[in-house]
Amino acid sequence: MINGADIYNVLSAVVPLYVAMILAYGSVKWWKIFSPDQCSGINRFVALFAVPLLSFHFISTNNPYAMNLRFIAADSLQKIIILAMLVIWAKVGKSG
């Protein structure tokens, strides 16, 4: 059963991400802090440096032998299903 501590743990992990996204949206749309050129530069930095380094850090500090095998299998299965659906959509979309 889900208790208050579980909800607190989820919210403490998720709320900072949503606050950052709302502030980023507001800084561009409402407050006009960043221009479109600056947003393009920030996006390029994130795509080329931040995400790859964060991914490397996560992968290098993770112990794959300590992970739940059912979780890995479920994650792999859902990715295969989504990939198959995208392939079918691409083929149907071209002929339609």
NUMI-375195 format. One line per 3 residues: number of its first residue (from 1); their letters; for each residue y, z, x of N, C-alpha, C, O. Coordinates in pm, whole numbers, plus 50000, padded with zeros to 5 digits. Example, Ala and Ser with C-alpha at 12.3 -4.5 7.8 and 13.67 -1.06 7.14 Angstrom:
<pts>
1 = AS = 49431 50780 51319 49550 50780 51230 49670 50780 51320 49668 50846 51424; 49775 50708 51285 49894 50714 51367 50003 50787 51290 50114 50804 51341
</pts>
This chain:
<pts>
1 = MIN = 49882 50000 50084 50000 50000 50000 50125 50000 50089 50124 50055 50199; 50227 49940 50040 50353 49933 50116 50433 50059 50087 50456 50096 49972; 50477 50125 50194 50558 50245 50176 50699 50220 50229 50731 50111 50275
4 = GAD = 50782 50321 50220 50922 50308 50261 50940 50276 50408 51033 50203 50444; 50854 50329 50492 50865 50302 50636 50837 50155 50667 50900 50096 50755; 50743 50095 50594 50714 49953 50614 50833 49867 50574 50869 49772 50645
7 = IYN = 50894 49899 50461 51011 49825 50416 51125 49841 50515 51195 49745 50546; 51145 49963 50565 51249 49987 50664 51225 49904 50790 51319 49845 50844; 51102 49898 50838 51070 49820 50958 51099 49672 50938 51154 49607 51027
10 = VLS = 51063 49619 50822 51089 49478 50795 51239 49452 50786 51290 49358 50846; 51309 49536 50711 51453 49515 50696 51528 49534 50827 51624 49461 50854; 51486 49628 50909 51555 49647 51038 51533 49529 51131 51612 49509 51223
13 = AVV = 51428 49452 51110 51406 49333 51191 51476 49211 51133 51518 49123 51208; 51489 49203 51001 51539 49082 50936 51690 49085 50913 51756 48983 50928; 51745 49199 50877 51887 49208 50843 51978 49162 50957 52072 49088 50929
16 = PLY = 51956 49202 51082 52045 49151 51188 52045 48999 51200 52148 48939 51233; 51932 48936 51175 51927 48790 51181 52012 48728 51071 52086 48632 51096; 52002 48781 50949 52081 48727 50839 52229 48755 50858 52312 48671 50824
19 = VAM = 52264 48870 50911 52405 48900 50938 52460 48801 51040 52571 48751 51024; 52383 48773 51144 52428 48677 51245 52445 48538 51185 52540 48467 51218; 52353 48497 51098 52364 48364 51036 52484 48357 50942 52553 48255 50939
22 = ILA = 52510 48463 50867 52626 48463 50777 52755 48461 50857 52849 48390 50820; 52762 48537 50965 52882 48535 51050 52901 48398 51114 53015 48350 51124; 52794 48334 51157 52805 48200 51216 52854 48100 51113 52940 48017 51142
25 = YGS = 52800 48107 50992 52843 48017 50885 52990 48040 50853 53067 47945 50841; 53029 48166 50840 53167 48198 50808 53264 48158 50918 53376 48118 50890; 53221 48170 51044 53310 48134 51154 53340 47985 51158 53442 47944 51214
28 = VKW = 53254 47904 51100 53277 47759 51097 53343 47718 50966 53442 47644 50968; 53291 47763 50854 53337 47715 50723 53462 47786 50673 53555 47720 50626; 53466 47918 50681 53575 47991 50620 53689 48020 50716 53805 48002 50680
31 = WKI = 53657 48064 50837 53760 48109 50929 53802 48002 51029 53899 48021 51101; 53731 47892 51036 53762 47777 51125 53778 47821 51270 53870 47776 51339; 53689 47909 51318 53696 47956 51456 53645 47849 51552 53700 47831 51661
34 = FSP = 53540 47777 51512 53479 47675 51597 53502 47537 51538 53493 47517 51417; 53532 47440 51625 53546 47301 51583 53407 47235 51581 53312 47291 51636; 53395 47118 51519 53265 47049 51521 53216 47018 51663 53096 47022 51688
37 = DQC = 53307 46987 51755 53266 46961 51894 53209 47087 51959 53109 47081 52031; 53273 47201 51934 53222 47326 51988 53086 47361 51928 52998 47411 51998; 53069 47336 51799 52939 47361 51734 52831 47274 51796 52718 47318 51814
40 = SGI = 52865 47150 51828 52769 47060 51892 52728 47114 52028 52611 47109 52065; 52824 47166 52104 52793 47225 52234 52707 47349 52223 52614 47369 52302; 52737 47434 52125 52656 47554 52104 52514 47515 52064 52417 47573 52114
43 = NRF = 52501 47418 51974 52368 47373 51932 52289 47317 52049 52169 47342 52061; 52356 47242 52135 52287 47184 52251 52241 47294 52347 52130 47289 52400; 52327 47394 52369 52289 47507 52455 52167 47580 52400 52074 47611 52473
46 = VAL = 52170 47606 52270 52058 47678 52208 51930 47597 52219 51825 47652 52250; 51939 47466 52193 51819 47381 52196 51764 47364 52337 51642 47358 52355; 51852 47356 52437 51805 47327 52573 51774 47452 52656 51690 47447 52745
49 = FAV = 51841 47563 52627 51823 47682 52710 51769 47803 52634 51668 47860 52673; 51836 47842 52527 51804 47969 52462 51665 47970 52400 51586 48062 52426; 51633 47870 52320 51502 47868 52253 51387 47852 52353 51289 47925 52343
52 = PLL = 51395 47760 52450 51284 47752 52546 51265 47880 52628 51152 47921 52652; 51375 47944 52669 51361 48068 52746 51307 48182 52661 51226 48261 52708; 51350 48190 52536 51297 48292 52447 51149 48268 52420 51070 48362 52417
55 = SFH = 51111 48142 52401 50969 48109 52380 50887 48144 52503 50778 48200 52491; 50938 48111 52620 50866 48144 52743 50850 48294 52758 50742 48342 52794; 50956 48369 52729 50949 48515 52740 50844 48570 52644 50765 48657 52681
58 = FIS = 50844 48522 52520 50748 48570 52422 50605 48538 52463 50517 48623 52454; 50582 48415 52508 50447 48374 52546 50401 48448 52671 50285 48487 52680; 50491 48467 52768 50450 48531 52893 50424 48680 52878 50347 48737 52956
61 = TNN = 50485 48745 52780 50463 48888 52763 50357 48920 52658 50326 49037 52635; 50302 48818 52595 50202 48839 52490 50062 48835 52550 50032 48753 52636; 49977 48925 52504 49838 48927 52547 49754 48859 52438 49730 48919 52334
64 = PYA = 49708 48736 52461 49634 48666 52355 49501 48732 52322 49449 48714 52212; 49444 48807 52415 49316 48872 52390 49330 48993 52298 49231 49038 52239; 49451 49046 52285 49473 49161 52198 49514 49119 52057 49531 49203 51969
67 = MNL = 49529 48988 52034 49572 48940 51903 49454 48935 51806 49338 48925 51847; 49485 48941 51680 49385 48935 51574 49337 48791 51560 49417 48700 51536; 49208 48769 51576 49154 48633 51570 49168 48571 51431 49188 48450 51420
70 = RFI = 49158 48651 51326 49177 48597 51191 49320 48549 51172 49343 48448 51106; 49416 48621 51230 49555 48580 51221 49576 48447 51294 49642 48357 51241; 49521 48434 51413 49535 48310 51489 49470 48194 51414 49526 48085 51408
73 = AAD = 49352 48217 51356 49284 48112 51280 49364 48073 51157 49377 47954 51127; 49419 48170 51085 49499 48140 50966 49625 48065 51004 49664 47970 50934; 49690 48104 51112 49810 48036 51157 49779 47892 51197 49853 47800 51161
76 = SLQ = 49672 47873 51270 49633 47737 51311 49597 47652 51191 49635 47535 51185; 49526 47708 51095 49487 47634 50976 49608 47590 50894 49613 47476 50849; 49705 47679 50876 49822 47640 50798 49903 47534 50870 49964 47449 50805
79 = KII = 49907 47536 51003 49979 47432 51076 49908 47298 51065 49974 47194 51053; 49776 47298 51067 49700 47174 51051 49720 47118 50910 49736 46997 50893; 49721 47205 50810 49742 47160 50672 49881 47099 50656 49894 46993 50595
82 = ILA = 49983 47163 50710 50119 47110 50701 50130 46978 50775 50194 46885 50725; 50069 46967 50892 50070 46841 50966 50003 46730 50887 50054 46619 50882; 49890 46759 50825 49821 46659 50743 49907 46617 50624 49913 46499 50590
85 = MLV = 49974 46713 50562 50062 46680 50449 50178 46593 50493 50218 46501 50421; 50234 46620 50611 50344 46537 50662 50298 46396 50693 50371 46300 50667; 50178 46382 50749 50124 46249 50778 50104 46172 50648 50139 46055 50639
88 = IWA = 50047 46237 50548 50026 46172 50418 50160 46133 50356 50174 46024 50301; 50258 46223 50364 50389 46195 50309 50454 46076 50380 50515 45991 50315; 50440 46069 50512 50498 45958 50587 50433 45826 50549 50501 45724 50537
91 = KVG = 50302 45826 50529 50233 45702 50492 50267 45661 50350 50287 45542 50324; 50274 45755 50258 50307 45723 50119 50453 45682 50108 50488 45593 50031; 50539 45748 50185 50681 45717 50181 50713 45577 50231 50806 45514 50180
94 = KSG = 50640 45528 50328 50664 45393 50381 50622 45286 50281 50687 45183 50270; 50513 45310 50209 50463 45208 50117 50533 45216 49982 50529 45119 49905; 50596 45328 49952 50657 45346 49820 50791 45289 49817 50859 45295 49715
</pts>
